[in-house]
Structures are given as structure tokens and as C-alpha cells.
Amino acid sequence: MTLAERLRELRKDRGWRLKDLSQASGLSIPYLSDLERGRTNPSLETLQTLSRAYGISVHDLLAPVDFYGERTQAALPRGLAELVEDPVLGADLTPEWVETLSRIELRGKRPQSKRDWYEIFLHLRRVLEG
């Protein structure tokens, strides 16, 4: 997950608009939009400002971000990581399936529970494998 993806995910998970984040952080809407689109990189001070606005540590803000371009287990969306770790339900999840599932958003939101992710996996597998 890129930093831009992480910043957008945090905001959307809270149901915030850019305006809401701007009010909570004191940062401008155009600047926040540029951060979420990956057009600019935040300073450490900006990361601290954003983490305070979200009520999390800078470490928690950055933990899912892979600065080398590969998706790590910590970068997986909520619920999907639990599914991957499940010895029974996650047994059929290949790295390709995990990568595919990790990109899914439904109406701008990601599934939140292990069960939701598993149901999506089963549905896609039925459709694709016929």
C-alpha cells in the first residue's frame, strides 16, 4: 500500500470528506487532495498533524505503508489480513488472490470483516472458474 492509498483509506474508513479532514487537521483541502493522489509527499510535521487528526500514532499511520512497492501483510485491508491468517478459510488464497482482493472497493468502501472478504472471494472464484 502506498502512502497516498493509506491516507485516503484512513479518511474513508472514518467516513470523512476532505473538508472534514481539513477542519480536523488545519491543512488545506487542495494539499490533502494532492497527498491522497500521490502528487506531493508530506513532511514529518504533516504526518504528525495527520496522525493527531486521526487520533493515532505516526507509527500506526505508516505501519501498512510499504515504501518499496510490494504489499505486505500489514498493508492488507482490515478483515482481509484476518482471512489470510485463518488456517481453514485462508487455505485457498494464493498470493494472486490476495493481491486481487486487496484492490477491491465497493462504492468507495472496503469490506471490513473476514466474513465479507471470504464471501467476495467465493463469489469471484465461482464467476472466474465457472
Legacy VTK file of the C-alpha trace (Angstrom):
# vtk DataFile Version 3.0
C-alpha trace
ASCII
DATASET POLYDATA
POINTS 130 float
0.000 0.000 0.000
1.349 3.391 -0.898
1.293 6.336 1.467
-1.306 8.045 -0.716
-3.535 4.944 -0.537
-3.099 4.780 3.241
-4.056 8.418 3.721
-7.171 8.006 1.597
-8.086 4.765 3.375
-7.848 6.380 6.815
-10.126 9.211 5.765
-12.683 6.980 4.056
-12.734 4.484 6.938
-13.909 7.339 9.159
-16.491 8.483 6.639
-14.780 11.875 6.364
-14.739 14.181 3.396
-11.609 16.146 2.593
-13.364 19.119 4.188
-13.761 17.180 7.452
-10.093 16.227 7.499
-9.129 19.789 6.670
-11.105 21.044 9.659
-9.627 18.389 11.949
-6.042 18.936 10.817
-5.850 22.569 9.770
-4.404 21.512 6.387
-5.890 22.836 3.160
-8.227 20.727 1.040
-6.070 21.063 -2.121
-2.975 19.963 -0.187
-4.800 16.970 1.316
-6.079 16.036 -2.146
-2.539 16.192 -3.538
-1.327 13.932 -0.706
-4.046 11.359 -1.412
-3.270 11.405 -5.136
0.437 10.966 -4.511
1.246 14.288 -6.170
3.219 15.503 -3.166
4.926 13.916 -0.189
4.214 15.053 3.358
6.827 16.308 5.760
7.270 14.664 9.139
5.386 17.603 10.638
2.466 16.964 8.278
2.446 13.261 9.194
2.311 14.243 12.857
-0.552 16.656 12.151
-2.493 13.971 10.280
-1.879 11.337 12.936
-3.197 13.721 15.621
-6.277 14.445 13.493
-6.945 10.709 13.219
-6.106 10.027 16.862
-3.369 7.520 16.018
0.416 7.483 16.233
2.645 8.248 13.263
3.821 4.643 13.531
0.247 3.375 13.153
-0.304 5.758 10.266
2.763 4.441 8.452
2.720 0.770 9.520
0.749 -0.520 6.496
2.782 1.545 4.027
5.355 -0.348 2.037
7.893 2.110 0.762
9.376 -0.490 -1.566
6.244 -1.014 -3.633
5.284 -4.521 -2.505
2.177 -5.162 -0.470
2.996 -6.563 2.964
0.740 -8.442 5.359
0.432 -5.305 7.498
-0.766 -3.376 4.445
-3.772 -5.598 3.841
-7.169 -4.043 4.498
-8.976 -4.772 7.745
-10.564 -8.213 7.691
-8.559 -9.435 4.704
-5.448 -9.869 6.834
-7.513 -11.959 9.262
-8.800 -14.081 6.380
-5.283 -14.688 5.059
-4.140 -15.801 8.515
-7.116 -18.141 9.022
-5.761 -21.696 8.570
-9.057 -23.015 7.194
-10.702 -20.170 5.273
-7.431 -18.710 4.028
-6.040 -22.005 2.774
-7.214 -21.416 -0.821
-5.934 -17.847 -1.036
-2.954 -17.713 -3.350
-0.776 -14.581 -3.418
-2.562 -13.636 -6.653
-5.964 -13.858 -4.957
-4.741 -11.796 -2.014
-3.440 -9.115 -4.380
-6.709 -9.100 -6.329
-8.860 -8.920 -3.226
-6.729 -6.188 -1.672
-7.654 -3.858 -4.537
-11.412 -4.229 -4.126
-13.606 -1.345 -3.074
-17.386 -1.397 -3.166
-18.916 2.029 -3.682
-15.732 3.627 -2.398
-15.573 1.456 0.716
-13.688 -1.688 1.536
-15.227 -4.727 3.182
-14.420 -4.702 6.895
-14.856 -8.227 8.205
-13.156 -11.532 7.483
-16.543 -12.943 6.517
-17.210 -10.154 3.988
-13.836 -10.747 2.346
-14.424 -14.514 2.256
-17.839 -14.107 0.628
-16.338 -11.845 -2.046
-13.560 -14.389 -2.642
-16.065 -17.245 -3.026
-18.229 -15.221 -5.392
-15.309 -14.154 -7.577
-13.907 -17.667 -7.643
-17.294 -19.064 -8.759
-17.548 -16.450 -11.504
-13.988 -16.796 -12.759
-13.727 -20.567 -12.520
-17.189 -21.041 -13.964
LINES 1 131
130 0 1 2 3 4 5 6 7 8 9 10 11 12 13 14 15 16 17 18 19 20 21 22 23 24 25 26 27 28 29 30 31 32 33 34 35 36 37 38 39 40 41 42 43 44 45 46 47 48 49 50 51 52 53 54 55 56 57 58 59 60 61 62 63 64 65 66 67 68 69 70 71 72 73 74 75 76 77 78 79 80 81 82 83 84 85 86 87 88 89 90 91 92 93 94 95 96 97 98 99 100 101 102 103 104 105 106 107 108 109 110 111 112 113 114 115 116 117 118 119 120 121 122 123 124 125 126 127 128 129
